[in-house]
Amino acid sequence: MKPALGLLLLGVSLLFVQGVVAIFVAAPWVPEFSMLVVIAMGLLLRSALLGLVAAFALGAATDMLSGSLMGLHALLRVALLLTVLFAGRHLSLRGGPTTAIFAAGLSAGNAVVLELLANLIAPVEGGLAARLFPDLLPQMLVNGIAAPFVLSFASRVAGWLGDEDGRRLLRFDTRSFPA
Amino acid sequence: MPEFRSGVRILLLAIVLAGVALAMMLVDRRETASPDAEPSWWSGLLLDVAAPVQNAISTPFDLMRDAWIDYVALVGVREQNDALRAQIAVLEEESLQLREALLASGRLESIAEMRESYEMPMLPAELVGRDASPWFRSVLLDRGADRGVLSGMPVISERGLVGLVRATSRNAAKAMLILDRQSAIDGAVERSRTRGIVRGDGGAQLFFEFVARDHDIRVGDVILSSGLDGVYPKGLRVGQVAELPEAKPGLIGRAVLEPAVDFDRLEQVFVLQRRGTSMDLLYGSEEGDTDLAAMAPPAVEP
């Protein structure tokens, strides 16, 4: 319970930081921290049920601090956590470069689904590719770069708050690459 | 078997949470249609926490930027100052001549009267944060309901229209920028009065959609808010036509606008403290003038 709460608090704190960084840096170049923390939740938390609830709450917090419709990010974060849970069981996600590529890929998927959902609600003229491409590549890049750091920090927070979840820390020992 | 049960439980919870999220989206969509809709208490609480926290986080960044702007970037400012002084002298002379010409034709008095009728209470606000998602365009302001900021109030800067307040808490407000994909403004070309709708697409540009038949739009034309949408006041600068793609067959033409406001450098804004049809500058109501006049920004000395 405590690690899930800790990661949720970490996610909300990083949302505040993200809002400030976006004042000084163009939006596509600001890492989407709440997405990265949800990836950490999926890979670190022992209880998937708690992870789902925490991911939903963090998505709802993102919606409150964003111009999006309430519930849009909450829905996306739940889907993201399910994807991470599935991937975590079938892929070996050890080491910084692996997690970076994984986060960059999820970042692209997240953006495409978000764009499709948002387009259902508030349609915008122009093709999906034309809308996404200018912002998608920088987003993938910054999320990929930030992912190992956020995941490493999240694993420390989770480990510090709960021994049981801390056992899975080894999966995020980015210094041990290649394993 | 236990693993299967656990998988089913995870899936069930995910379906429930997804259902809740969809319900939230539907409710929010309905509430968005009403500008009077206020956010729930938990949403307000998060905004209240976010504004001071983000203000505190941005302080060291601001200091660094100010140091850069005030000291490092001032190399060569003296020459620039001299050139600008000379330019001001020329412009002052020009302005004087224009004023005299207007006085002579008796129009200055009527313009002054019109300007008075345009006045409305404005509350200065600092931008303390931007959208928590890189895919949407909204900002967090450090003034909220305690200072009279309400959902539906337009937000402007000295350069033009910025957006619309979408949610408020006691000490903070969330404003949707006109760049956001959900934004739509009834606009008109300043020169020809051709009307259309200015839309954002979530990127850095705006689009002006107009009836293609008999239109009169050129690259460089300035687009102003028409005030006919009952949301934004009339006469505010929205943008300038940057590109006029070749008309496709159909009724609706589309021009690309460069926004009047530089959203990347936006720091301070003003919240116009009237909303809905009552805020229309042509028919400005008296509501709120007395109490809020003190909050209006001080007049700039010439």
HADDOCK unambig.tbl for C-alpha pairs under 7 A between the chains (distance, minus, plus):
assign (segid A and resid 15 and name CA) (segid B and resid 132 and name CA) 5.98 0.50 0.50
assign (segid A and resid 16 and name CA) (segid B and resid 50 and name CA) 6.25 0.50 0.50
assign (segid A and resid 16 and name CA) (segid B and resid 54 and name CA) 5.81 0.50 0.50
assign (segid A and resid 17 and name CA) (segid B and resid 54 and name CA) 6.86 0.50 0.50
assign (segid A and resid 18 and name CA) (segid B and resid 132 and name CA) 6.38 0.50 0.50
assign (segid A and resid 19 and name CA) (segid B and resid 129 and name CA) 4.62 0.50 0.50
assign (segid A and resid 19 and name CA) (segid B and resid 130 and name CA) 4.57 0.50 0.50
assign (segid A and resid 19 and name CA) (segid B and resid 131 and name CA) 5.86 0.50 0.50
assign (segid A and resid 19 and name CA) (segid B and resid 132 and name CA) 5.44 0.50 0.50
assign (segid A and resid 20 and name CA) (segid B and resid 54 and name CA) 5.92 0.50 0.50
assign (segid A and resid 20 and name CA) (segid B and resid 57 and name CA) 6.94 0.50 0.50
assign (segid A and resid 20 and name CA) (segid B and resid 58 and name CA) 5.91 0.50 0.50
assign (segid A and resid 20 and name CA) (segid B and resid 128 and name CA) 6.86 0.50 0.50
assign (segid A and resid 20 and name CA) (segid B and resid 129 and name CA) 4.91 0.50 0.50
assign (segid A and resid 20 and name CA) (segid B and resid 130 and name CA) 6.49 0.50 0.50
assign (segid A and resid 22 and name CA) (segid B and resid 130 and name CA) 5.82 0.50 0.50
assign (segid A and resid 23 and name CA) (segid B and resid 129 and name CA) 6.43 0.50 0.50
assign (segid A and resid 23 and name CA) (segid B and resid 130 and name CA) 6.15 0.50 0.50
assign (segid A and resid 27 and name CA) (segid B and resid 134 and name CA) 5.16 0.50 0.50
assign (segid A and resid 28 and name CA) (segid B and resid 134 and name CA) 5.85 0.50 0.50
assign (segid A and resid 32 and name CA) (segid B and resid 133 and name CA) 6.82 0.50 0.50
assign (segid A and resid 48 and name CA) (segid B and resid 10 and name CA) 6.80 0.50 0.50
assign (segid A and resid 49 and name CA) (segid B and resid 10 and name CA) 5.89 0.50 0.50
assign (segid A and resid 52 and name CA) (segid B and resid 14 and name CA) 6.88 0.50 0.50
assign (segid A and resid 62 and name CA) (segid B and resid 132 and name CA) 5.84 0.50 0.50
assign (segid A and resid 64 and name CA) (segid B and resid 43 and name CA) 5.83 0.50 0.50
assign (segid A and resid 65 and name CA) (segid B and resid 47 and name CA) 6.98 0.50 0.50
assign (segid A and resid 65 and name CA) (segid B and resid 131 and name CA) 6.26 0.50 0.50
assign (segid A and resid 65 and name CA) (segid B and resid 132 and name CA) 5.50 0.50 0.50
assign (segid A and resid 66 and name CA) (segid B and resid 131 and name CA) 4.71 0.50 0.50
assign (segid A and resid 66 and name CA) (segid B and resid 132 and name CA) 5.03 0.50 0.50
assign (segid A and resid 66 and name CA) (segid B and resid 133 and name CA) 5.97 0.50 0.50
assign (segid A and resid 66 and name CA) (segid B and resid 136 and name CA) 6.81 0.50 0.50
assign (segid A and resid 66 and name CA) (segid B and resid 138 and name CA) 6.34 0.50 0.50
assign (segid A and resid 67 and name CA) (segid B and resid 131 and name CA) 6.60 0.50 0.50
assign (segid A and resid 67 and name CA) (segid B and resid 136 and name CA) 5.65 0.50 0.50
assign (segid A and resid 67 and name CA) (segid B and resid 137 and name CA) 6.15 0.50 0.50
assign (segid A and resid 67 and name CA) (segid B and resid 138 and name CA) 5.17 0.50 0.50
assign (segid A and resid 67 and name CA) (segid B and resid 176 and name CA) 6.18 0.50 0.50
assign (segid A and resid 68 and name CA) (segid B and resid 136 and name CA) 6.32 0.50 0.50
assign (segid A and resid 69 and name CA) (segid B and resid 25 and name CA) 5.80 0.50 0.50
assign (segid A and resid 69 and name CA) (segid B and resid 28 and name CA) 6.31 0.50 0.50
assign (segid A and resid 69 and name CA) (segid B and resid 29 and name CA) 6.93 0.50 0.50
assign (segid A and resid 70 and name CA) (segid B and resid 24 and name CA) 5.85 0.50 0.50
assign (segid A and resid 70 and name CA) (segid B and resid 25 and name CA) 5.29 0.50 0.50
assign (segid A and resid 70 and name CA) (segid B and resid 28 and name CA) 5.86 0.50 0.50
assign (segid A and resid 71 and name CA) (segid B and resid 21 and name CA) 4.38 0.50 0.50
assign (segid A and resid 71 and name CA) (segid B and resid 22 and name CA) 6.33 0.50 0.50
assign (segid A and resid 71 and name CA) (segid B and resid 24 and name CA) 5.19 0.50 0.50
assign (segid A and resid 71 and name CA) (segid B and resid 25 and name CA) 5.08 0.50 0.50
assign (segid A and resid 72 and name CA) (segid B and resid 21 and name CA) 6.75 0.50 0.50
assign (segid A and resid 72 and name CA) (segid B and resid 25 and name CA) 6.52 0.50 0.50
assign (segid A and resid 74 and name CA) (segid B and resid 21 and name CA) 6.00 0.50 0.50
assign (segid A and resid 75 and name CA) (segid B and resid 18 and name CA) 5.36 0.50 0.50
assign (segid A and resid 75 and name CA) (segid B and resid 21 and name CA) 5.39 0.50 0.50
assign (segid A and resid 78 and name CA) (segid B and resid 14 and name CA) 6.53 0.50 0.50
assign (segid A and resid 122 and name CA) (segid B and resid 181 and name CA) 6.68 0.50 0.50
assign (segid A and resid 122 and name CA) (segid B and resid 182 and name CA) 6.02 0.50 0.50
assign (segid A and resid 124 and name CA) (segid B and resid 181 and name CA) 6.73 0.50 0.50
assign (segid A and resid 124 and name CA) (segid B and resid 201 and name CA) 6.04 0.50 0.50
